Amino acid sequence: MSPPLPSLENLSGLVERVTFHNADNGFCVLRVQVKGKKDLITVVGHISTIAAGEFVQATGQWLHDRQHGLQFKAQFITATAPTTVEGIEKYLGSGLIKGIGPVYAKRLVKAFSTDVFQIIEENPEQLRQVSGIGPLRAEKIIKSWADQKIIRDIMLFLHSHSISTARAVRIYKTYGPEAIQIITENPYRLARDVRGIGFISADTIAEKMGIEKTSLIRAQAGVSYALTTSMDDGHCGLPKDQLVTLCQELLQVPEDLIQQALSLELSAGEVVQEIVDERDCIFLSGLAHAERSIAERLQKLKKGPLPWPSINASSAINWVEEKTKLQLSQSQKRAVEKALSSKVLIITGGPGVGKTTLVNSILKILEAKKLTIALAAPTGRAAKRLSESTGLEAKTLHRLLETNPAKGGFLKNEQSPLSCDLLVVDEMSMVDVPLMHALLKALPPKAALLLVGDVDQLPSVGPGQVLADLMMSHTIPVIELTEVFRQAAESKIITTAHAINRGSMPDLTTSNKDPDFYFVDAQDPETALIKILKLVSERIPQKFGFSPLSDIQILCPMSRGIIGTRNLNIELQKILNPPHEHSIQRFGWHYSAGDKVMQIENNYDKEVYNGDIGIIQKINVEESEVTIRFDNKDVVYDFGELDEIVLAYATTIHKSQGSEYPAVIIPLMMQHYTMLQRNLVYTAITRGKKLVILVGQKKALAIAIKQKKDQRRWSTLKDKMQKDTL
């Protein structure tokens, strides 16, 4: 006989303090004043928004936590606006309403007492009577109040469909006031449109709304979801049989229903069917069109006339060697010759093979011909490095193409092309299909294109493998540099990277007087964590003089675990910049002035992009704003926008692509087994300029070196390049 279920109790009281609230999933720890209880009660549960001063009603049960003592674990929590003067002041001063902090909360309560909410909602013009509240602040308060009201309505709506941890803020940011109407009409749009809400959550809402498991709208959403999810693995599409099987597992419906849904999606033009390697494949139509357009534009571009007059390569090489005082190798001379006769060219090779010298030589020769040259790279750090190495201005691809925040996409296109005779794109391994498509649409037909990158590094985070596909198509000239120059060969970082790329175990001994590469043995994650923390806070700064904040970067194979990015960031923050009374807590992180942070999605309005690293300059509680400096540019975030920001003392190797750091620490353990791949470790090591330290197990390194990840990405670019050549 099964034990009886514990009975649920009701509890209500005033929130004195929000100890913890993760707005990403709603989890909260509250300190609540309950009538008749002398001490504050700890309530643990989920709610999308909460502030001190609110009155909460909770349903749950009492539990005794070994670490934290007696707690009330709530299954459901609902909150209502406070009614007492003290509660109202606490609520308004919590930072929930933009434009009101503790100072203005006190002034508002003094002016309007318990009528303050009614004043904001019904007679907002009276706010101007309060000292310090001008038209701008009043407008900010009114808008923020209205937003919070709508957010709470959305939360209650989702709560009524048993989604107690719904991302109400994010849904509102996506759909605005029409959120409830849009979700009611088609809840599966949530999975497509709102980051952090997947198909499973949308499916739960749909079920509560009475949408049948076998409905076609659900099956069509499943097809779209499966293909969209495959983009996370770099695919532009999937083999048809693989897609059908995936949808069946996901939806638990018969195959004929999936086939019917697929036919409808094909008829509607949402997806297209292509044959790749003699297999029927289904591609998202946007990506299929983008790959077709890339192939057509490149083929047309390379057949056009050169934008410079005929150049005697031998004379030009002698001239540039004299000008730069550098002697080019035979392979570099052949590369210069090829570049001067090619409208489209790829230059590839690992570290220390002279890519920078080669590109500089080509640019100097063409600059002398009075050509207009544009330089770009996928990330801010890569663009900065390109600018420093060439002496010319370099921009991120997004800045070069001029993002259009209002409508999405870019302002530079066929109607408004770039103004250049030559475009040089560095770190091409990072460029995905949509970005390459946008770039080629904006490139004028007269211009030449020089693509530079290391094809052995990790492929793009986004869909496709543009650089690899173009090289494998053998339709565009490729210069592959392999000779490691003598000066570079003296760096153990470079010799180690090349050994790993060849599939050889590198020499891990420390023999040079001042080596730039170390292996620190750690047989378990706990030991590795202790050693990493000591390296960052003490050993590296003392021995090499590097700053733990600006010079040292930890690059992890994954986010989870003791030595994953999540835990390392928390532990490093405790040591380097511990949270204090002026810190704020949002979306599961504590933020303080001085914290190192990373943008994790493209924000075209702010011109800050996925992977950009910055330092928090100040936190303004009164205005609910955080100022972050990215490359000498201050960017202001509302507290509600901090879901785009994470701590960045440690980051994943994938997020480090295109960046270089003075010192890099790489944890490498058997716990990372699923991620242990040669190109992952190779990419991580090549991020370090002056110092690289591997911390972990030799066995884990050996496994990574053996595993050359040849898992294909389903794309059509290589085939389309070859077909267009025929």
N, C-alpha and C positions, 0 to 999 in steps of 0.2 A: 504494500500500500504506500503510495507516494505521500511525502510530508505535506501538510496544509500550506497553501501560499500565505506569505506574511500579509497581514492586513495593512491597507493604506490609511495614512492619517492626513489631515489637513493642517496647514500651518499658515499664519498670516502675520505680517509685521512690516516695519519700516526699514529700508535698506540704509544702514549707517555707512557702510563701506563696500566698494566693489574690490575685493582682494585680487581677483583674476577674472578676466573675460576674454575669450578668444572669439572675436566677431566672425572669424572664418567658419567655425562650426557651432558657435553659440554656447560652448561650454563655459560655465561661470562658477566662481566661488564667492559667495556673498556673506557679509556679516550683518545679521538682521536683528533688530530690536523687536521682540515679541512681547505683547502685553502680558503682564503677570510674571515675566522672567527677568531676574536681576541682571544676568550676564547676556552678552550678545550670543546669538545662535549662528553657527556656521551652516549655510545652506549650499548644497552642491547640485547643479543641474544644467539645463540648457535653456537659453533664451536669446533671441537675435540681438536685441538692444536692451541695455539696463543702465541705470545711473543711480548714484546715491540720492536719497530723498524720496525715491519712488516707494509705493506701497505694493508689496508682492503677496500673492496667494499661491501656495505650493501644495502639491499632492505627492506624497511619497512615504518613506519610512526612515526610522532612526537607525543609524549604524554606528558602530564604535570602530574608528580607524586607529590602527596601532600607532601610527605616527602622529596623527592630528587630533585624536580623541573623538568625542561625540560629535556626529554630524547628522544633518537631515538631508538624505539623498532624495531629491525631487524627480519624479517622472515628468511632471508638468509644472511650469511656472508661468504665471501671468502677472503683468505689472500694470499699475494704474498711476496716473499722475498724483503727486503728493497734494495734500490739502492743508497741512499746517504751514505756518510761516517758516519754521525751521527746516521742514522737509523741502519746501519750495526753494529756499535759498541754496540748500545742499544740491538739489537737482539742477538748478540753473547754473551753479558754479562748477558742475562736474565736467564741463567741456563738451557736453552732448549738443548744445545749441551754439552754432558758430556765431561769434560776436559777443558771447557772454561768458566771462570767466568769473572767478570768485569776487572780484571787485565790483563788476557791474551787476552781479547777482544780488549783492548786498544793497546797492543803490536802487535796483528795481523793486526789491521787496520793501524797502523803506518807503518808496514812493507809492506803491500800489497794493501792498500787503497781499492778501490771498486772492485778490482780483487780477494778479499779474498775467495769468494765462489767458484770461478773458480779454484783457487789454491787447495782448499780442495778436490774438485771433480776430477780435471784432473791432477794436479801435487802435490799430497800430500807430496812427499818427500821434497818439499821446506819449509814445516812447521818447519823442523828442524833448519832452519836459524833463527828462533825467539828464543830469550833468554828464557831459562827455559823449552822449549818444547823438551823433549827427546823422544826416541823411544816408550816408554809406553804411554806417554800422546798423542803423535801423532796418535798412533794406536787407542786410545780411541776416539779421535776427529773424525777420519775417519769413524769408526764404527757407532758412534752416528749420524753423518751426514747422512750416508747411511740409518740408521734406520728411521730417521725423514723423509727422502725423500719417503721411502716406506710407512710409516704411512700416509703421506699426499696423496699418490696415492690411498691408501685404502679408506681414508676419502672421496676423490673426487668420487671414484667409488660408495661408499654407498650413498653419497649425490645425485648422479645422479639417485638413486633409491628412492629418497625422504626420506632417513634416515638421517636427518640433525644432530641428536644427537647420532650418532653411536659410539660405544666404539671401536674406531679404534686402540688404543694402546693395548687393551686387545685382540682384534682379532689378531693383529700382534704377540703378545707374544704367542698366542696359535698355530698359523699356520705358522708364519714366512713369508718369501717372497712369498710363494705359496698361500697366503690368498685369493687373487682374484680368482685364478683358482679353489680352493676348494669350495668357496662360489658359484661360477657360476655353478659348477657341481651339488651341492646339498646344497642349502641355509639352509635346515633344520638341517644340522650338527651344525650350530651356536647354536641352542637351546640345543643341547646335549653336546657340547664341551666348550662353552665359558660362564663363570660365568657372570651373569648380563644381558645376552641376552636370553630372553625367546622365547617361541614358537611364540608369537604374533609378535615380531619383525622379526623373521625369516620368518614368514608367509607373512609379508608385503613385504619383499625383494623378496620372491618367486613370489608373485602376480605381482610385477613390472617386473619380468623376464619372465612373461607369463605362469607360472605354473598354471594350472586350479585348481579351488576350489575342483573339484571332482576327481582330479588325485590320483592314488593309492600311489604315493610317499608321498603325503601330508597326506593321511589317515594313512599310516604306521607311519609317523613321529608323528602324533597325538596320536596314541596308545602308542608309546614309551614315548612321553612327559607326558601323563596322568599317566603312571606308575612311571616315574621318579619323577614327582611332588608329588606323594603319599608317596615317601620316606621321603619328608620333614615332613610328619606327622607320620613318624616312621613305615610305612607299607613296607613289602617286596613284596606285591602284592595286588590285589583287587578282590572281587567277579566279575565274568564275566559280569553279568547283570549291576552291578554298573559301571564297566569300560566302557561298551558299551554306557550307558546313558551319562557318563561323556564326552566321545569322541564326541557323537552327539551334546551335548551342546557346546563343544569347536569348532567343525569343521563346524557345521550347514550343515551336509550332511546326506543322508538316512542311515538307520541302516544296510541295506544290504552291503553298501560300507564299513562300519566299520567291519562287519563280514568278508568280503573278505580280508581286510587289516590284520585283526587279524589272519586269516588262513595263510596268507603269512608270517607273523611274527613267527607263530608257526612252519611252515615248515622250515623257515630259522634258527630256533633254538634261535631266539632272546628272545622269551618268552616261558614259559612252562605252561601247565595246571595241576593243582593239585586240589584235593577235600579236603576242610577244613570244618569241621562241616556240612558235607553233602551238601556243596555248591561248585559249579564249580568256581574255582578261577584261575586267570592268574597272574603269577609271572615273573619278570625279571629273565632270565635263570641263570645269575651269582649269584643272591641272593638265588634262589632255590637250586642250586648246593652247595652253601656255607652252607646252613642249613642242607642239607643231609649229607655233609661231617662232620659237627660239631657233629651231632647225632652219626654217625658211629664211629668217632674217640673217642668220650667220652665213648661209650658203650664198645669199644675194650679196652680202657685205664683202665676202672674201673675193668675189669675182669682179668687184668694182676697181677703178683706177686708184693708185696710191695718192694720198693727199700731199705728197712732197715730190719734187723733181728727182730725176735719176741721180743716185749718189754713188760715187766710186768708193766701194767699201774699204779697199786697202788704204786709200788716202785718208779716209775718215777715221779708221782705226789708229793710224799713225798720229793723226791730229789729236784725237781724244787721249791717247796715251801720254802725249807730251803735255796736254792741258791738265790732266789729273795726276801726272807723275806716278801712274800705276801701270804695271806691265800686265796685259791680258794674256791668259793662257790660250793655247790653240783652240780648245773647245769654246772658250768665250769669244774668240775672234770669229769662229764659224757661226756662233750664235748671233753676233752683231751683223754679220753678212746676211744671215737669214732674215733677221728682223727688218733690215733696210729694204728688203724686197718682198715683204709679206704684209698684206692688209689686215689679216687676223693671225695672231701667233700666241702659242702657249709656252711659257717658260716654267719648268718645274724642277724640283730638287730639294734635298734635305738641308739641314743647317751646315754652314761653313763651306758651301760649294760655290760661293761667289754670285749668288742671284742678285744681291744688292749692287755689287760692282758692275755687273752686266747691265742691269736696268739703268743705272746712272750713266753708263757710257752711251747707251742708246739714246737716252733723254738729252744728253749734252749735244750729241750730233744733230738731233732733230730740232733742238732748241735753237741751234745756230742757223737753221733754215727758217727761222721766224714762225714756227708753227705754234698754234694755240694748243697747249697740253693740259689735260685734266687728269688729276690723280685721285683715286678713291680706294676705300677698303671697307669691309663690312662693319667694323667696330670703331669706336672713338680712339681706343688705344692703338689699334693697327694703323689708323689714319695718321695719328700723331707720329708714330714710328716711321711711317713712309715719308712724311714731311721732313722729319729730322734727317733721314738718310739721303734725301734727294735735294734738300734745300728749296723745294717748291711747295706751294700750298697743296695739301691733301685734305679731302673731306670724307666723311662717312658716306656710304652709298645713299642713305636716306636723306642726308643733307644735300648731297649733289642733285638728287632727283626732286628735292623740295616737296616734302610731305604735305598733303592736303588734309588738315585736321577736320575741316567741315564735312567733306564728302568721302574721306578715305582715299587711298591711292596716292598718286604723285601729280604735282603740277607740271613737271617735265614729261613730255610724251611726244607723239608724232606731230601734233599741232604746235607744240612749243618745245622743240628739241634742245638738247645741250649745244652750247657754242664751243666746239673744240674740233681740232684736226686729228688728235690722238687721245684716246682714253686708255689709261693704265689702271687695271684693277688688281690689287694685291690681296693675298689670303683668299684666293678663289675657292679653296676647298670648303669654305664656309658658306658660299653663295648657293641658295636653294633655287628651285624652279621659278616660283613667283617673282623673286627679286631679279633673277636674270632676265625674265620676260620683261619686267618693267624697265630694266636698264637698256635692253636692245630697242624697245619702243622709243626711248628718248635719244638714242644715238643717231646722229645725222648720217645719211648714206655715204657722204664723202669721207667720214672719219675712219681712221684705222683703230684697231682694238688689240691691246696687249694684255693678256691674262697671265698673272703670276701666282704660283701657289705650290704647296707641297701635297701631292696626291696621296701620300702615305699617311697623312694625318687623318683624324676623325672626319667623316663626311659632315655635311651641313646638318644642323638640328632640324631644319625644315625639310619638306619632301624633295626627293630627287637626289642625284649625285652628279651635278652638272659637270664639274671638272673631270671626274673619272669617265663619264659617258662621252664627253667630247674627245678625250684622249683615246678611249677604246674604239671610237668610230673611225679613227685614222683618216679623217676627212679634213683636219686642220693641222697645219705645221706645228710640231712640238719640238722644243729644245729641252732635253733632259740632262741636267748637269749632275755629274756623279763624283767628280774629283774633289776631294776635301783638301783645301789649301793648307800649307805648312803651318801658318799661324793659328788657324782654326783647329788643326790636328793636335795642338798643344793643350787644348781645352778638353778636360775629361768629360764635361757635359756633352760635347759634340761627338767624341769618340764613343761614349756610352750610347748615345741616341742612335748612331749609325749601326753599332753592334746589335742593338735590340731590333732595329728595322731589318737587319739581315737575318734575324732569327737566331743570333748567337748570344750566349750568356756573357755579359760584360765583366770586366775585371772590377771586383768590388773592394779590392784592397786600397788602403790609403798610403801612397808612397811619396808623392811630391811634397815639397816643403809647405806650400800653400795651395792645396787642391781646391777645385771648385765643385767636386762631386763626392758625396759621402753615402755610405750605406750604414744605417743604425739598426742593429738587430733588436727585434722585439717579438717574443713568441706568443703573446696574447694581446688582445685589444686593450685591456686595462694597463698593461705595461707601456704599450704604444702611446696611449693617451698621456700618461705621466711624462714620457720622454718628449713628446711633441710640445706639451705645455712648457716644459723647461727650455727646450730649444728656442721657442718663440720669445719667451719672457726674459731669459738669461743668457744662454750660451751663444746664440747667433749675434745678439746685440753687443755682447762683451768681446767676442773674438773678431767680428767683421765690422762692427759699427752700424749695422743695419737697423732701421726703425721697425719695431714690431707692427706698427700701424700702416706705414706707407710703403715699406720695402719688402716685407715678408708676406707671402701668400701661401696658404695651405690649399692643396688641390686634391680632392677626394674622388675615388671611383664612384661613390654613391652617397646618398643623403642619410640613409638609415644606419643605425648601429652606434656603438660607443665611439667609433672613430669615423662616423659619417658627418656630413656638414652640419646637421641639426645640432647634435650634441657638442661637437667641437666649437661651434659658434657660441653656445651658452657658456661652456667652460672658459673659452678665451675671453669672452666679455667680462666674466667674473674677475679675471686677472688684469686685463688691460684697461677696462672702462666700466667698472661695476655700476649697476643701476643704483639710483639714489632717490631722494624725496622729490627731485625735480624731473625725474624720468617719467615717461608715459608708457602705458601698456596697451598695445593694439594688435589684433590678429595673431595672438600667441607669442609676440615678441615684446621685450622691453626695449625702449629707445631712449638714448641720452645724447646730449651734445657731445661730439667727439667719436661717436660710433661709426665704424666702417660698414657701409651698406651697399647693396646691389639692387638695381632695377631689374625686375624679372619678366617684364613684358614691354613691348614697344608702346611708348606714349607720344603720339605725334603732336599733341597739343603742347607738351612741355619740351619736345625735341630731346627726349631721353629714351634710350633704347635698351632692349634686353641685353643684359651683361655689363652695362655701364656701372662702374664703381664710384661711389662718392663718400663724403664725410658729412655727418650731421653737424651743422653750424649752430643752430639754435632751435629751441622749442618754445612756441608762444601759446600758452594755455588759453589766454584771453581770446585769441583769434582762432584757436584750434588749428594751428599751422606749424609745420616743421620745415625748416630751410636746410636743403642739402646742397653741398657744393660738388659739382661734377666738372672736372677739368677747368677750374677757374670760373665756372658759371654757376651762380646760385639759382636753385630751382625750389619753388615753394609748393608744398603738398598740404592739402587738408588732411586732418586726422583720418577721415574716411577713405582717403586714397592710399593709405599706408599698406593696403593689401598688395600693392605693386612693389613693395620694398621688403628685403630680408637682410639680416646681418650677413656680412661678407668677410669676416676674419678667415673663414674657410668657405670654399665654394667647390662645385663639382668640376671635374676636368672638362666636361662638355661646355660649361659656362666660361671656361678660360680661353677658348679658342680665339685666336686673333690678338691675344694680349701677351705681353712679356712682363716679367717682374724681376727685380734684382735678385731676390731669393725665393726659392720654392721648396716647400716640404710636401712630400707625397706619401701618405699612408698606404701600405700595400699588404693586405692580410688574406688568409684563406677565407675569411668571412666575406670577402669581396668576390668569391669564386665566379658568380654569374657574370660579373663585369670584367674579369681578367682577360684582356685582349691586348695583342701587340700594339695596335695603333693607339689604344687608349694610353698606355704607359709612354709610348714614343711621343705622343702629343704633349703629355704632362711634362716630360723631361725637357722638351724643346721650348717650354714657356720660361725657363730660368735663364737669366742673362749672366749672372755672376756666381750663383750658388744653387746647387740642387742637392737635396737630402732625401733619400728614400728611407722610410721608417717601417720596418715590418719583417716579413719572413722571406728568406731566399727562395723557398719552395713556391710561394705565391708569385714572385717575379719570374721564376722559371716557367710556371704554367702560363703566365701572360705572354711570355716570349714565344712559346710553342703555338699558342692559339692565334693564328692569323685569321681574323674574322672575314670570311668570304661570303657571309650571308648576304645574298643579293638584295638590292632594292628594286622593287618593281617599278620600272619607268620605261618610257618609249623613246627617249631622246636619242640614244645611240642608234636605234633602228631608223628613226626618222632622218637623222643626219646622213646615214648610209643610203637610204632610199632617195633622198633629194639629190644625192651625188650621181646616182645611176642615170 
